């Protein structure tokens, strides 16, 4: 179809590009005239493609279409006009000219918010639903028949920018293309707009954006966020106009201790606190404002309001003066209409737009050895002098960036006062879930209850990770430094982490310290060493004579990765996957197990201390059916790493295929066989056999699910096992610690069989979620407990005939699981033969549970695919690109 595109901005550019990809012929592009010497992105893109571009300053005069303009348009022969982001009034002679007419994009669910500033009014009115409309143009403003509408949830702290970036921009582009597709197919609807619910608010301007204080806090919050960033909601205070930005109703746990800020007309004075400026509505509820703009245009953190005039300018060194001149040259390139950049030159008053902010941040990064600025930093220091002062402070490490506000639950235990975060972790901040939803988790050692935020902010979380990933560009040595720094910080807090792991997952403290936490630290150190060793290859290919060819491969990060971890090793499983994911250069959204989220949230706090860039790591506690499912379904998530049950793994794999064919690695259930031959070191076999089952209370994916003991030593083996008593290692608790109270635990399924079998129990269970370590003997292959994974401290022993190696191998392999396996024998030939025949991803010989950060770990068959640990794990979070040259 022949299409004329009439619009502007990046939105118009993207719609134009997608229409061409769909095979449509764009016969002409009509955009706005160049502004301050800079062409609009839509026009630039079309000019590169050789498409005619027209930049009419106006289409009509005194209400009449300009004949010369209409003539130039009609000469193109368009069959449809597409207006993706059009700010000009287009005459009906042009609107009605194509045989298919014209379609327009509008950022609201028409008829609501007809007219200008539609996104602003969606927020100002506190709408719970927002969205966009594509409608057929007529001679009214936004009154034409509806073609297509899509809606989204408006989050409590959404601003114009977040709503636009999260939904209206990406989904709006897809909607425009879909609308054109429906028109081409002849199936596009025309639904008359109802007048019911129609609104006609005017455009938001600075003079009309003054805050009315005689209303509830939520209404004030809606007014501020509806005017953020343009034109800005303002009030009079301290003898000047103050404009407020970045408002939130998330004030739980905030202290109101601070310096009072009298505001004429306000119900109560504001309070400048460490977290920002607390304001009050006439209902006495609070809202928090994080940024304030002074009347002279200077932006500052609200927490620094009373300190703003006190800070003195830094005296720059010669090297810093040289950096300042290099940055001045950068400003000159970005602001071509400014003859000279002086100290007082204002970035935005000189014509800079939001896209120029991104460019400035990137150029400063190049000039200052990778210094990471936030876009917000540019808004905070708009003059050149102020910007250089901010930049130098950051380079010196003296910037006054306020610390992340973290709300804790405190608990005195193990001679420590634990501070445990309980909110979601998104974009480097701890925030409440949507609607402040929470859920309870249980301390398995005593049954006490804790409250944790329930993750329902996935869209924002993935967008944050995606945007951080696109703008990341971190050098490999910075990746390495970040992971090593994280390992160091975790080591400094290892006692806290181990204690939280004991409380949250019931782990024995000493085991948690050595394994849960110790191996987590080792994992980050190990993968830090891989950051600068990820490389491709050169490949010889057939030459296309008379020319020659060169083919090389590059390994690239896949993008946003979702990691779903289990409850048996909460921190260690997080570390196994996250360390490899970050080393490969990705960003990550982590869903800890619903019942054990606390070490993951403490880990989030430690990423801030380690200087991991905001948005690289995000953590959403909650249920697998909600958060995990949405991660699997989300189109911007490019990889899922999952450890858990086979049943859930199959469901995740299906969701990943149906959503966007995302990459997936699965470490699933196990029923690992351990074969003990008569020629083994019996004492070692008994000790290691018990460890293979009872290690970490049996909540161990590679636990030996069934021990096959050769007939001639069977009775002796059982006698030695039963005679040994396990001892508690955490505050006198029962063997191996408390069991995690999870519905996924299959331990309960075998309780009914315990009294129908030959059972040997080794301890007495105290109060709490404890289970007596249990031994089942004379187990036959057809029994339930011989087939199903118990995931508890349950030893299952079967005997096999002396010397019948192939028969016991057949029995050991007669399962759909294939995670791990083991063999005890002094005969090296037998050991190698058995290891060759066992169908499992890991085979232990004369040992068990011997995992190492350098050794790949993963299963066969229905125990999953893909690897954690070792170099192989990196490949799970990388994609290979092949590049071929001809010369």
C-alpha positions in Angstrom: 0.0 0.0 0.0 1.2 3.5 -0.8 1.4 5.5 2.5 2.1 9.1 3.4 3.5 9.5 6.9 2.6 12.8 8.6 4.3 13.2 12.0 7.5 13.7 13.9 9.8 12.5 16.7 11.2 9.1 17.4 7.7 7.7 17.6 7.0 8.7 14.0 10.5 7.4 13.0 9.8 4.0 14.4 6.3 3.7 12.8 7.9 4.7 9.5 10.6 2.1 9.8 8.1 -0.7 10.8 5.7 0.2 7.9 8.6 -0.2 5.4 9.5 -3.5 7.0 5.9 -4.7 6.5 6.4 -4.1 2.8 4.5 -0.9 2.4 5.7 1.9 0.1 6.1 5.2 1.9 5.7 7.7 -0.9 6.3 10.8 1.2 7.1 12.0 4.7 5.7 15.2 6.1 7.4 16.5 9.3 8.0 19.7 11.1 10.7 22.3 10.1 14.2 22.0 11.5 14.4 23.3 15.1 17.5 25.2 16.0 19.3 23.8 13.1 18.4 20.2 13.9 16.2 18.0 11.7 13.4 15.8 13.2 14.4 12.1 13.5 11.5 11.1 11.2 12.8 13.3 8.4 16.4 12.2 8.9 15.4 8.6 8.6 13.4 9.1 5.5 16.1 11.2 3.8 18.6 8.3 4.3 16.1 6.0 2.5 15.7 8.5 -0.4 12.0 9.1 0.5 10.7 12.6 -0.4 10.6 14.7 2.8 8.5 17.9 3.2 8.8 20.3 6.1 5.9 22.7 5.8 5.7 25.3 8.6 2.0 25.3 8.1 -0.7 23.6 6.0 -3.3 26.3 6.0 -3.8 30.0 6.5 -6.9 31.7 7.9 -8.6 28.4 8.1 -8.0 27.6 4.4 -5.7 25.0 3.0 -2.6 26.3 1.2 -3.0 25.3 -2.5 0.7 24.8 -3.1 1.0 22.5 -0.1 -2.1 20.4 -1.1 -0.7 20.1 -4.6 2.6 18.8 -3.5 0.9 16.3 -1.3 -1.6 15.1 -4.0 1.3 14.5 -6.5 2.5 11.6 -4.3 -0.6 9.5 -4.9 -0.9 8.1 -1.4 -3.6 5.5 -0.6 -3.5 6.1 3.1 -2.3 8.8 5.5 -0.7 7.6 8.7 -0.3 10.3 11.4 1.7 8.6 14.2 2.7 11.7 16.1 1.3 14.8 14.5 1.3 18.2 16.1 0.1 20.2 13.1 -3.4 20.9 11.9 -3.9 19.0 8.6 -6.6 20.3 6.3 -9.5 18.0 5.3 -8.4 18.3 1.7 -5.4 16.2 2.7 -7.2 14.0 5.3 -9.8 12.8 2.9 -7.7 12.6 -0.2 -6.5 8.9 0.0 -8.9 6.2 -0.9 -8.4 4.7 2.6 -8.5 8.1 4.4 -6.3 8.9 7.4 -5.6 7.3 10.7 -4.2 9.1 13.8 -2.6 8.0 17.1 -3.9 9.5 20.3 -2.3 8.7 23.8 -5.6 8.1 25.6 -8.6 5.8 25.6 -10.9 8.1 23.6 -13.3 9.7 24.2 -11.7 10.3 27.6 -9.1 13.1 27.5 -9.9 14.5 24.1 -7.6 17.3 23.2 -4.1 18.2 24.3 -2.0 16.9 27.2 -3.9 13.6 27.2 -1.2 11.7 29.1 -1.0 14.5 31.7 -4.7 14.4 32.3 -4.7 10.6 32.6 -2.4 11.0 35.6 -4.0 14.2 37.0 -7.4 12.5 37.2 -5.9 9.5 38.9 -7.1 7.1 36.2 -6.4 3.5 37.0 -6.4 2.6 33.3 -4.6 4.3 30.5 -3.8 3.5 26.9 -4.0 4.7 23.4 -6.4 5.0 20.5 -5.9 4.8 16.8 -8.9 6.5 15.1 -10.1 7.6 11.7 -9.5 11.3 11.2 -12.4 13.7 10.7 -12.9 17.4 10.8 -13.2 17.4 14.6 -10.4 17.1 17.1 -10.0 13.5 18.2 -13.7 12.8 17.4 -13.4 10.4 14.5 -14.4 6.7 14.5 -12.3 4.3 16.5 -10.2 1.7 14.7 -8.1 0.2 17.6 -7.6 0.7 21.3 -5.2 -0.9 23.8 -5.2 -0.2 27.5 -2.7 -0.7 30.3 -2.7 -0.3 34.1 -1.6 3.1 35.4 0.8 2.5 38.3 0.6 4.6 41.5 3.9 6.4 40.8 3.8 6.6 37.0 4.8 9.8 35.4 4.3 11.0 31.8 7.7 9.6 31.0 7.3 6.2 32.6 3.8 5.6 31.1 5.0 6.7 27.7 8.2 4.6 27.8 6.6 1.5 29.3 3.5 1.3 27.2 2.4 4.2 25.0 5.6 4.3 22.9 6.4 0.6 22.3 2.8 -0.7 22.2 1.7 2.4 20.3 4.2 1.7 17.5 2.9 -1.9 17.3 -0.7 -0.6 17.3 -0.1 1.7 14.4 1.4 -1.1 12.3 -1.4 -3.4 13.3 -4.0 -0.8 12.3 -2.4 -0.4 8.8 -2.3 -4.2 8.5 -6.1 -4.4 9.2 -6.7 -1.7 6.6 -4.7 -3.5 4.0 -6.6 -6.7 4.8 -9.9 -4.9 4.5 -10.9 -5.8 8.1 -10.4 -2.4 9.9 -13.4 -1.4 12.0 -15.0 2.0 12.2 -16.7 2.4 15.6 -18.4 5.7 16.2 -17.1 7.5 19.3 -19.5 8.0 22.1 -19.9 11.4 23.7 -20.3 9.7 27.1 -17.2 10.1 29.2 -15.7 12.6 26.7 -13.4 15.3 28.2 -11.9 18.4 26.7 -9.2 19.6 29.1 -6.8 22.2 27.7 -3.1 22.0 27.3 -1.1 22.1 30.5 1.0 25.3 30.8 3.2 26.6 33.5 0.8 29.3 34.6 -2.0 26.8 35.1 0.2 24.2 36.9 0.1 25.8 40.3 -0.7 23.3 43.1 -4.0 23.5 44.9 -3.2 22.5 48.5 -6.8 22.1 49.6 -7.2 18.5 48.5 -6.1 15.1 49.6 -2.5 13.9 49.3 -3.3 11.5 46.5 -4.8 14.4 44.4 -1.7 16.5 45.0 0.6 13.6 44.0 -1.5 13.1 40.9 -1.1 16.8 40.0 2.6 16.8 40.5 3.3 13.6 38.5 0.8 14.7 35.8 3.0 17.8 35.2 6.3 16.0 35.5 8.6 16.9 33.6 6.7 19.5 31.7 5.5 22.0 32.6 6.1 21.2 36.3 3.8 21.6 39.2 4.8 24.6 41.3 4.0 26.5 44.5 5.2 29.6 46.2 7.5 29.1 49.2 10.6 30.8 50.7 9.9 33.9 48.5 10.2 32.1 45.2 8.4 29.7 42.9 9.4 26.1 43.6 8.6 23.4 41.1 8.3 19.8 42.3 9.2 16.6 40.5 9.4 12.9 41.2 6.5 12.5 43.6 5.5 9.2 45.3 2.9 8.0 47.7 5.3 5.3 48.9 6.1 6.8 52.3 5.9 3.7 54.5 8.6 3.7 57.1 9.7 7.3 56.4 10.7 9.4 59.3 9.1 12.9 59.5 12.1 14.2 61.3 13.6 17.1 59.4 13.5 20.9 58.8 10.1 22.5 58.3 9.4 24.2 54.9 6.4 26.6 55.3 4.2 26.6 52.2 1.4 29.2 52.0 -2.0 27.5 51.7 -0.7 24.0 52.6 -2.5 22.0 55.3 0.8 21.6 57.1 4.3 22.7 56.5 6.5 20.4 54.4 9.4 18.7 56.0 12.8 18.4 54.3 14.2 15.0 55.3 17.0 12.7 54.3 14.7 11.0 51.9 13.3 14.1 50.3 10.5 16.7 50.9 7.5 15.3 52.7 4.2 17.1 51.9 0.8 16.8 53.4 -2.7 16.8 51.9 -5.8 18.1 53.7 -6.4 14.4 54.8 -3.1 14.4 56.7 -1.7 11.7 54.4 1.9 12.2 53.2 3.5 12.3 49.8 7.2 12.5 49.1 8.9 14.7 46.5 12.5 13.9 45.6 13.5 16.8 43.3 12.9 20.6 43.4 13.6 23.2 40.8 14.3 26.7 42.0 13.0 29.8 40.2 16.4 30.4 38.5 16.1 26.9 36.9 18.5 25.1 39.1 17.4 21.5 39.9 18.4 19.8 43.2 17.5 16.8 45.3 14.7 17.9 47.7 16.8 16.5 50.6 19.4 19.2 49.9 17.0 22.1 49.7 18.3 24.0 52.8 21.9 23.1 51.9 21.7 24.3 48.3 23.2 27.8 48.8 25.8 26.6 51.3 27.9 24.5 48.9 31.0 26.3 47.7 32.5 25.8 44.2 35.4 23.4 43.9 38.8 24.7 42.7 39.7 22.5 39.7 43.1 21.0 39.1 44.8 21.3 35.7 43.6 17.9 34.7 40.1 18.7 35.7 40.2 22.0 33.8 41.3 20.0 30.7 38.3 17.7 31.3 36.0 20.7 31.6 37.2 22.1 28.2 36.6 18.7 26.6 33.1 18.7 28.0 32.6 22.3 26.8 33.5 21.1 23.2 30.8 18.4 23.7 28.2 21.0 24.6 29.2 23.0 21.5 28.6 20.0 19.3 25.2 19.3 20.9 24.1 22.9 20.9 25.1 24.1 17.4 23.2 27.4 17.6 25.1 28.6 20.6 28.1 30.6 19.4 30.0 30.0 22.6 29.4 27.9 25.7 29.9 30.1 28.7 29.8 29.2 32.4 26.2 30.5 32.5 25.0 28.7 29.4 21.9 26.7 30.2 21.7 23.4 28.5 17.9 23.4 28.0 17.4 27.1 27.4 19.9 26.7 24.6 17.6 24.3 22.8 18.6 20.8 24.1 15.9 18.1 24.2 15.7 14.8 26.0 17.5 13.0 23.2 20.4 15.4 23.8 20.5 14.5 27.4 21.2 10.9 26.4 23.9 12.0 24.0 25.6 14.2 26.6 25.6 11.3 29.2 27.3 9.0 26.6 29.9 11.6 25.5 30.8 12.3 29.1 31.2 8.6 29.6 33.7 8.5 26.7 35.6 11.5 28.0 35.7 10.4 31.6 36.8 6.8 31.5 33.4 5.3 31.7 31.9 7.5 34.4 28.3 6.6 34.7 26.0 9.7 34.9 22.2 9.4 35.2 20.0 11.4 32.9 18.7 13.0 36.1 22.1 14.5 36.8 21.8 16.7 33.7 18.4 18.0 34.9 20.0 18.7 38.3 22.8 20.9 36.9 21.5 22.7 33.8 24.2 25.4 33.5 27.7 24.6 32.2 29.3 25.7 35.4 26.9 23.7 37.6 27.4 20.7 35.4 31.2 20.8 35.6 31.0 21.1 39.4 28.7 18.1 39.6 30.9 16.2 37.2 34.1 16.9 39.1 32.5 15.9 42.4 31.5 12.6 40.9 35.0 12.1 39.5 36.5 12.8 42.9 33.9 10.5 44.6 32.6 13.5 46.6 29.1 13.8 45.1 26.4 14.2 47.6 24.1 11.5 46.1 21.7 10.5 48.8 21.8 6.9 50.0 19.1 4.5 49.0 16.3 4.6 51.5 15.9 1.1 52.9 13.1 0.0 55.3 14.2 -2.9 57.4 12.8 -5.6 59.7 15.2 -6.0 62.6 15.9 -9.1 64.6 18.4 -9.8 67.3 19.8 -13.3 66.8 23.2 -15.1 66.8 24.8 -12.2 68.6 23.8 -10.0 65.6 21.2 -7.4 65.0 20.0 -8.3 61.6 18.6 -5.7 59.2 16.4 -7.4 56.6 14.9 -5.5 53.7 11.4 -6.6 52.7 10.4 -4.5 49.7 10.8 -5.1 45.9 14.2 -4.0 44.5 13.8 -2.2 41.2 16.2 0.1 39.5 18.5 0.3 42.5 15.7 1.3 44.9 13.6 -0.7 47.4 9.9 0.0 46.6 6.5 -1.3 47.6 4.6 -3.6 45.3 1.6 -2.3 43.3 -1.1 -1.6 45.7 1.4 -2.2 48.6 0.5 -5.9 48.4 2.4 -8.2 50.7 2.5 -11.8 51.8 3.8 -13.7 54.8 6.8 -16.0 55.0 7.4 -18.4 57.9 10.6 -18.9 59.9 10.9 -22.7 59.8 12.9 -22.9 63.0 10.1 -21.5 65.2 7.1 -20.9 63.0 7.2 -17.1 63.3 5.9 -15.0 60.5 7.5 -12.2 58.4 5.9 -9.9 55.9 7.4 -9.3 52.4 6.3 -7.2 49.4 4.7 -9.3 46.7 6.1 -8.5 43.3 3.6 -7.1 40.9 5.7 -4.4 39.2 7.1 -6.7 36.5 6.5 -4.3 33.6 8.5 -1.5 35.3 11.1 -3.9 36.5 11.8 -5.4 33.0 11.7 -2.0 31.4 14.3 -0.8 33.9 16.5 -3.8 33.2 16.0 -3.4 29.5 16.8 0.3 29.4 19.9 -0.4 31.7 21.0 -3.1 29.3 20.7 -1.0 26.2 22.6 1.8 27.7 25.0 -0.3 29.7 28.1 -0.6 27.5 30.3 -1.4 30.5 33.8 -2.3 29.8 34.9 -5.9 30.7 37.2 -4.7 33.4 34.4 -2.8 35.0 32.3 -6.0 34.9 35.1 -7.8 36.6 35.6 -5.1 39.2 31.9 -5.1 39.9 31.7 -8.9 40.5 34.9 -8.9 42.6 33.6 -6.0 44.6 30.3 -7.8 45.2 32.2 -10.9 46.4 34.2 -8.7 48.8 31.0 -7.1 50.2 29.3 -10.4 50.6 32.4 -11.7 52.5 32.2 -8.7 54.8 28.6 -9.6 55.5 28.9 -13.3 55.5 27.7 -13.8 59.1 24.6 -11.8 58.5 23.9 -13.7 55.3 24.4 -17.1 56.9 22.2 -16.2 59.8 19.4 -14.9 57.5 19.7 -18.1 55.5 19.3 -20.1 58.7 16.2 -18.2 59.7 14.6 -18.1 56.3 15.6 -21.5 54.9 16.2 -23.5 58.1 19.8 -24.1 57.2 22.3 -25.1 59.9 24.3 -21.9 60.5 27.8 -23.5 60.1 26.7 -25.1 56.8 25.1 -21.9 55.6 28.4 -20.0 56.4 30.5 -22.5 54.6 28.3 -23.7 51.7 25.3 -21.4 51.1 27.3 -18.2 51.6 30.9 -19.4 51.1 30.3 -21.0 47.7 28.2 -17.9 46.7 31.3 -15.7 47.3 33.5 -18.2 45.4 31.1 -18.1 42.5 31.2 -14.4 42.0 35.0 -14.4 42.3 35.3 -17.2 39.7 33.0 -15.5 37.1 34.7 -12.2 37.7 37.7 -13.8 36.1 35.7 -14.7 33.0 34.6 -11.1 32.3 37.5 -10.2 30.0 37.9 -13.7 28.5 34.6 -14.0 26.6 35.7 -14.1 23.0 34.7 -15.5 19.6 36.7 -17.3 17.0 37.9 -16.9 13.4 36.6 -19.7 11.1 38.0 -20.8 7.8 35.2 -21.0 5.2 35.1 -21.8 1.5 36.6 -19.0 -0.6 34.5 -17.3 -3.2 37.1 -16.8 -5.8 38.5 -14.5 -7.0 37.7 -12.9 -3.7 38.6 -14.2 -0.3 36.5 -14.4 2.9 37.0 -13.9 6.6 34.5 -15.2 9.1 34.5 -14.4 12.7 32.1 -15.0 15.6 31.2 -12.6 18.5 29.7 -13.6 21.8 27.1 -11.1 22.9 24.8 -10.8 26.0 21.3 -11.9 25.4 19.7 -8.9 27.2 17.2 -9.1 30.1 17.4 -12.4 31.9 14.8 -13.8 34.3 16.2 -16.0 37.0 13.8 -18.2 39.1 15.5 -19.8 42.1 14.4 -22.5 44.6 14.1 -22.5 48.4 16.7 -25.1 49.4 19.8 -23.0 48.7 18.3 -19.5 48.2 21.5 -17.5 48.1 23.7 -20.1 46.4 21.3 -20.8 43.6 20.9 -17.0 43.1 24.7 -16.7 42.9 25.3 -19.6 40.6 23.0 -18.1 37.9 23.5 -14.4 38.6 27.3 -14.4 38.6 27.4 -16.0 35.1 24.6 -13.8 33.9 26.3 -10.6 34.9 29.8 -11.8 33.7 28.2 -12.2 30.2 27.0 -8.5 30.3 23.3 -9.0 30.9 20.8 -7.4 33.2 18.7 -9.6 35.5 15.3 -9.8 37.1 15.5 -12.4 40.0 12.4 -14.1 41.5 13.5 -15.8 44.7 11.4 -18.6 46.0 8.2 -17.3 47.6 9.0 -18.9 51.0 12.7 -17.8 51.2 13.1 -14.3 49.8 15.2 -12.7 52.5 18.8 -13.4 51.5 17.9 -12.3 48.0 16.7 -8.9 49.3 19.8 -8.6 51.5 21.9 -9.4 48.4 20.1 -6.6 46.6 21.3 -4.2 49.4 24.8 -5.5 49.0 24.8 -4.8 45.2 24.4 -1.1 46.1 27.3 -1.2 48.5 29.4 -2.9 45.8 28.6 -0.2 43.2 26.7 -2.4 40.8 24.9 0.0 38.4 21.3 0.7 39.2 18.9 -1.4 37.2 21.4 -4.2 36.5 20.0 -6.4 39.3 16.3 -6.3 40.2 14.5 -8.6 42.6 10.8 -9.4 42.8 9.6 -11.7 45.5 6.3 -13.5 45.1 4.6 -16.7 43.8 5.8 -18.6 40.8 2.3 -18.6 39.3 2.3 -14.8 39.3 5.8 -13.4 39.0 7.5 -16.4 37.5 4.8 -16.9 34.9 4.9 -13.2 33.9 8.7 -13.4 33.5 8.3 -16.4 31.2 5.6 -14.6 29.2 7.2 -11.2 29.0 8.4 -10.4 25.4 11.4 -8.3 26.5 12.8 -11.1 28.7 15.3 -13.0 26.5 16.4 -15.8 28.8 15.0 -17.7 31.7 17.2 -19.7 34.1 15.2 -21.9 36.4 15.9 -24.4 39.2 12.9 -26.3 40.6 10.6 -29.2 39.9 10.3 -30.9 36.6 6.6 -30.2 36.5 7.1 -26.4 36.7 10.1 -26.6 34.4 7.9 -28.1 31.6 5.4 -25.3 32.1 8.1 -22.6 31.9 9.6 -24.2 28.8 6.2 -24.1 27.1 5.6 -20.4 28.2 9.0 -19.4 26.9 8.3 -21.0 23.5 4.9 -19.4 23.2 5.9 -15.9 24.3 9.0 -15.1 22.2 11.0 -18.3 21.9 13.2 -17.1 24.6 16.3 -19.0 25.6 15.8 -21.3 28.7 18.0 -23.4 30.9 16.4 -25.8 33.4 17.8 -27.6 36.4 15.0 -29.8 37.6 14.2 -32.8 39.8 16.4 -35.7 40.6 16.3 -39.3 41.9 20.1 -39.7 41.9 21.4 -43.3 42.3 24.4 -44.1 44.5 25.9 -47.6 43.9 28.0 -49.0 46.7 30.0 -52.1 45.9 31.4 -54.6 48.4 35.0 -53.7 47.5 34.6 -50.1 48.7 36.1 -48.4 51.8 33.0 -49.2 53.9 33.5 -46.5 56.6 33.9 -43.8 54.0 30.9 -45.1 52.0 28.8 -45.0 55.1 29.9 -41.4 56.0 29.6 -40.2 52.4 26.3 -42.1 51.9 24.8 -40.3 54.9 26.0 -37.0 53.6 24.6 -37.8 50.2 21.2 -38.1 51.7 21.0 -35.9 54.8 23.2 -32.9 53.7 21.2 -29.7 54.0 18.3 -31.7 55.6 17.9 -33.7 52.4 16.7 -30.5 50.7 19.3 -31.0 48.0 18.6 -31.5 44.3 21.5 -34.0 43.9 20.7 -35.9 47.1 21.2 -39.6 46.6 17.5 -40.6 46.1 18.3 -44.3 46.3 21.3 -46.2 47.6 22.0 -49.6 45.9 24.2 -51.6 48.3 25.8 -54.9 47.2 24.3 -57.9 49.0 27.4 -59.1 50.9 27.8 -55.7 52.8 24.1 -54.7 52.9 23.4 -55.6 56.5 26.7 -54.2 57.8 26.1 -50.9 55.9 22.6 -50.5 57.4 23.8 -51.2 60.9 26.5 -48.6 60.7 24.1 -46.0 59.3 21.5 -46.5 62.0 24.1 -46.5 64.8 25.3 -43.0 63.9 23.4 -40.1 65.3 23.2 -36.7 63.6 23.9 -33.8 65.8 22.4 -30.3 65.7 24.6 -27.3 64.8 22.2 -24.4 65.3 20.9 -23.5 68.7 20.3 -27.2 69.7 17.9 -27.8 66.8 17.3 -31.2 65.2 19.4 -33.0 62.6 20.4 -30.8 59.8 18.1 -27.9 60.6 14.5 -27.0 60.0 12.5 -28.0 56.9 11.2 -25.3 54.6 7.4 -25.3 54.8 6.8 -25.4 51.1 4.0 -27.0 49.1 6.7 -28.2 46.7 8.3 -30.4 49.4 7.5 -34.0 48.6 8.5 -35.1 52.1 4.8 -35.1 53.2 3.9 -37.5 50.4 6.1 -40.3 51.9 4.9 -39.9 55.5 2.0 -42.2 55.0 4.4 -44.9 53.8 6.8 -44.6 56.7 4.8 -46.9 59.0 4.2 -49.5 56.3 7.9 -50.0 55.7 11.0 -51.1 57.7 11.8 -47.6 59.1 14.8 -46.6 61.2 14.6 -43.1 62.7 17.7 -41.5 64.2 16.5 -38.4 66.1 13.7 -36.9 68.0 12.1 -33.8 66.5 11.7 -30.7 68.6 9.2 -27.8 68.0 9.3 -26.2 64.6 9.3 -27.6 61.0 11.6 -30.5 61.6 11.5 -34.1 60.3 13.3 -37.0 61.8 16.1 -38.4 59.6 14.7 -41.6 58.4 16.0 -44.8 56.8 14.0 -47.1 54.6 15.5 -50.6 53.9 14.6 -53.4 51.6 13.0 -51.0 49.2 11.9 -52.6 46.0 11.9 -51.0 42.5 8.1 -50.8 42.2 7.6 -48.9 45.4 6.5 -45.2 45.4 9.5 -44.1 47.5 11.8 -45.8 45.0 10.5 -43.7 42.1 9.6 -40.3 43.5 12.0 -37.5 44.8 11.4 -37.1 48.5 13.4 -33.9 49.0 13.8 -34.5 52.7 16.1 -36.4 55.2 15.0 -39.8 53.9 17.5 -42.6 53.1 16.2 -45.2 50.7 18.3 -48.4 50.6 17.9 -51.3 48.1 20.2 -54.3 47.8 21.6 -55.9 44.6 23.2 -59.3 43.9 26.9 -59.6 44.4 28.9 -59.0 41.1 25.8 -58.1 39.1 27.1 -54.7 37.7 24.9 -54.5 34.6 21.8 -55.4 36.5 22.3 -52.6 39.1 23.1 -50.1 36.3 19.9 -51.0 34.6 18.0 -50.4 37.8 19.9 -47.1 38.5 19.1 -45.8 35.0 15.4 -46.9 35.1 14.2 -43.3 35.9 13.3 -40.3 33.9 15.7 -38.2 36.1 19.4 -37.8 35.4 20.8 -35.1 37.5 23.6 -36.8 39.5 24.8 -40.2 40.5 27.6 -41.9 42.4 29.7 -45.1 42.8 31.9 -46.4 45.6 34.5 -49.0 44.7 38.3 -49.5 44.9 38.3 -51.0 41.4 39.2 -48.2 39.0 38.1 -50.2 35.9 34.7 -50.8 37.5 34.4 -47.1 38.5 35.1 -46.0 34.9 32.8 -48.6 33.4 29.9 -47.5 35.8 30.5 -43.8 35.2 30.3 -44.4 31.4 27.0 -46.2 31.8 25.2 -44.0 34.3 22.8 -41.6 32.6 23.4 -38.5 34.6 25.0 -35.0 34.2 27.3 -35.6 37.2 29.0 -38.8 38.4 30.7 -38.8 41.8 33.3 -41.6 42.4 34.2 -42.4 46.0 32.8 -39.0 47.0 29.5 -37.2 46.9 28.2 -33.6 46.8 31.6 -32.5 45.6 30.5 -29.5 43.4 33.0 -26.7 42.5 32.5 -23.3 40.9 34.7 -24.4 38.0 32.9 -27.6 37.2 29.7 -27.5 35.0 26.6 -28.6 36.8 23.3 -29.8 35.1 21.2 -32.8 34.3 20.1 -35.2 31.6 16.6 -36.4 30.6 13.8 -34.8 32.7 16.3 -33.3 35.1 16.7 -30.6 32.6 19.3 -29.1 30.3 21.8 -26.3 30.3 24.6 -25.8 32.8 25.3 -23.8 35.9 29.0 -23.1 37.0 32.1 -23.4 34.9 32.7 -21.9 31.5 29.7 -23.8 30.2 27.4 -21.6 32.3 28.5 -18.5 30.4 27.1 -19.9 27.1 23.6 -20.0 28.7 23.7 -16.2 28.9 25.4 -15.4 25.6 24.4 -15.5 21.9 26.8 -16.1 19.1 26.9 -13.7 16.1 28.6 -14.7 12.9 30.2 -12.0 10.8 31.6 -12.7 7.3 33.8 -10.3 5.3 34.7 -10.6 1.6 37.9 -8.9 0.5 
